[in-house]
Structures are given as C-alpha cells and as structure tokens.
Amino acid sequence: RANGMPQPDDAVEYAISRGKALGVQVSLDGELPTGTSNRQLLAMAMSECVTNCVRHAGATELYIHLRNTGNTSTVTITNNGIAVVGTRALMLYGGSYSVGEQYAGVVNKFKEALGSDVNVYTMIIPTSCEFYSPESVKAYCGSQKDNIDYVYSMLKNTTGVDAYSALKKHVREDIYLRTDHHWAPLGAYYAAQAFAEAAGVPFKDISEYEQRVVHDYVGTMYGYTEDVVLKNNPEDFVYYVPKTVEYSTTYYDYILQDGKIVGANAPYNADFFIKFSDGSGMAYCTFMGGDAKIVKVSTNAGTGRKLAIFKDSYGNALPPYLMGSFDEIVVIDMRYFTHNAVDYLKENGITDVLFANNAFHAATASTVTHYSNFLTQADWGY
C-alpha cells in the first residue's frame, strides 16, 4: 500500500472489511466490474456509503447490486437505514436477487421433503417503504415487487401468495404502523385473506372480529432513530379478536441465554392475545407475547386442515385471521426452533405450510441458513 491506501486489486475487499469494522454488513450481488479504475471507483463509493450508513442512517446493512451490460457497469448501493417522512418512519430496502434465489431454493427443498400430501406456500410481505416513500426516498431503495416476483418465479410445486397486490389495494387505510417497522394488524388481515383464497379455505369477514385499541403507541422506529417527530405523534395500535371462533392456545417457551436457546419450559395454556395498556411501546407483542417460542392454536374450524407458519415477527399478526380456516395453527419462528422440521410437521399432521417473511428477511442470507438448518438438524430434545 502506498501512503497507507489500499491498492486497486484489494480496494473492494478493503471497503468490505472497513464496513465490518464499523458494524455494517456489506452484501454484494452480481459480478464485480472489470478494470482497475472501475474497481477503485466502486471501492470509493462503498467507503463513502458505509460512512453515511453509520453516521446518517443508523444502518447495519449495505446492499450493492452490480450489473454489467457490454461496456457499461451499473452499480446500485442501498442500505437498511431509516428515513422519517412527515410522521412516518420508513426503513430503506436494498434486496438481493441472489439471496432471493436461495430463499426460493430452501422453500422448494421443504416441498420436496414433505411430498405431495403437504401444500407449501410462500408469502413475502412488502414493507411500508414500498408504498409510502416519496421519490426522494425511493431513489435509495430497491424494488420489493421486483424481488418478490423474482423469488416467486423460482418456486417449484409451491404457491407464492400475492400479499403485495392485496396490500396495495388498501394503502389509504392504516395497513402499516407509522412509528414501528411492522405492518398494522389490518394489513395482516388483507394478506391473510389472500392466503386463504390461495389455500382454498374459508375466511371470516372482519365484521366477525372485535376491534380493540392500544392508544398512544410509539413503536420501534422511535427507538431506532430517537426522532422527536415520532415521539410527539403517537398512533393507535388497532387489533382484532375473533368473536365467532372457539380456540385455545398452548405455548412452548424457549429459555434463552445471550440470545441462544439453552432449554425450554413446560408447555402451558394462555390467551393468544396479550393485553397492553395505553402508551405501551410493547403493543405489537399483543400476539403471543413475542417470538422465542412455538405456539399451537387449536380451533373449532372443522376444515380438516392443519397449518404450520414459519415466520419472522410480521407473521405474528396472521394467526387470528386464520382461526376460522384451520383446525390447528402451529407458529414457528425462523430464529427459534429445536426440532427436525420434516419429522415435526409429519408428527403433528400438518397439511399446509406457509413461509411468511417480510421482504427484508426474504433477502437476508441468515433466513436461508435458519430454514436450511431446520431441514437437516437433529431434534435437540426440547
């Protein structure tokens, strides 16, 4: 290195290492440009974006999409930072076609392992930035629709659920939270309706639910940004409880130590819905109280169908709207599962499997790793 600066041949790797040192994971999608000057230019852009990610956006991931066409190289650099527009916080989306292909691949492997007797569905859930970003913010985002469509095009003998179109029809309604990175329960209702139609099961109209409200809710986006605009503009967290379905909920809680599973508590029965007071920042945990558990919901739906949902926290809001559609719903978080998936699903008589992940997780390599491990791991014994 001359004057301490990296030479062009390792400039890109240097920029990636610098990102890691600053706590930013850099993901490359596509082929690096050829030629010393082009690689050096890319490395300079990456270094600047890494700095901006940390300093201005509070981002932890940087996505670099490379496309080479003839003599032209196109580089798109985005991150998972946050923009506050008016009173709404938007998490910027990068996406990854290569990870999306892997995501489709692991879903296909589940279908192959489970065979023709089990229906497998994938629901990739767009986030709020896809629908509410002004042009100034869209310039820093990848297209969630393009990434979702690409994943669905790679599916084999499984069904991609079009939650995107279902949500897009209702963007003038409160289908996403303004102060939280999650969708609102009403958005989950419309997506669940699209899934029920794809699965060919009955679906309860929202009039058959009791509306409940947690007032003065300020969610995770304030914690991420500490933006006073979000703090001073709380919202209502509105959720819906079935009135015409009988159900019971059994919890299998994991014991965590430093974020890792070290054991499990004895199963117990409790309500699916956890009540929070007005002003509580925990309102999204209304559904099952969180993620580090397996949850089984038994209903009187009488359809003869049993559903397993592999999900991130977006998926927590789906089960209430499917209690009239399936006799049993098993909810499994993608980060917390200690059984062999194929054995577990067969032992529980599952007829339908739904992968419900937001667009970020469907483009994140760790999601693929988790699901791949579920297919091959031996039972942990709890």
Secondary structure, DSSP 8 states (H G I E B T S, - for coil): -BTTB--GGGHHHHHHHHHHHTT-EEEEES---SSHHHHHHHHHHHHHHHHHIIIII--SEEEEEEEEETTEEEEEEEES-EEEETTEEEE-----HHHHHHHHHHHHHHHHHH-TTSEEEEEEE--THHHH--HHHHTT---HHHHHHHHHHT-SSSEE--HHHHHHTTTTSS-B-SSSSSB-HHHHHHHHHHHHHHHT-----GGGEEEEEEEEE--HHHHHH--HHHHTS-EEEEEEEESS--EEEEEEEEEEETTEEEEE---EE--SB----TT-TTGGGGBTT-SSEEEEEEE---SS-EEEEEE-GGGGGSGGGGTTT-SEEEEEETTB--S-HHHHHHHTT--EEEEEEETTGGG-HHHHHHHHHHHH------
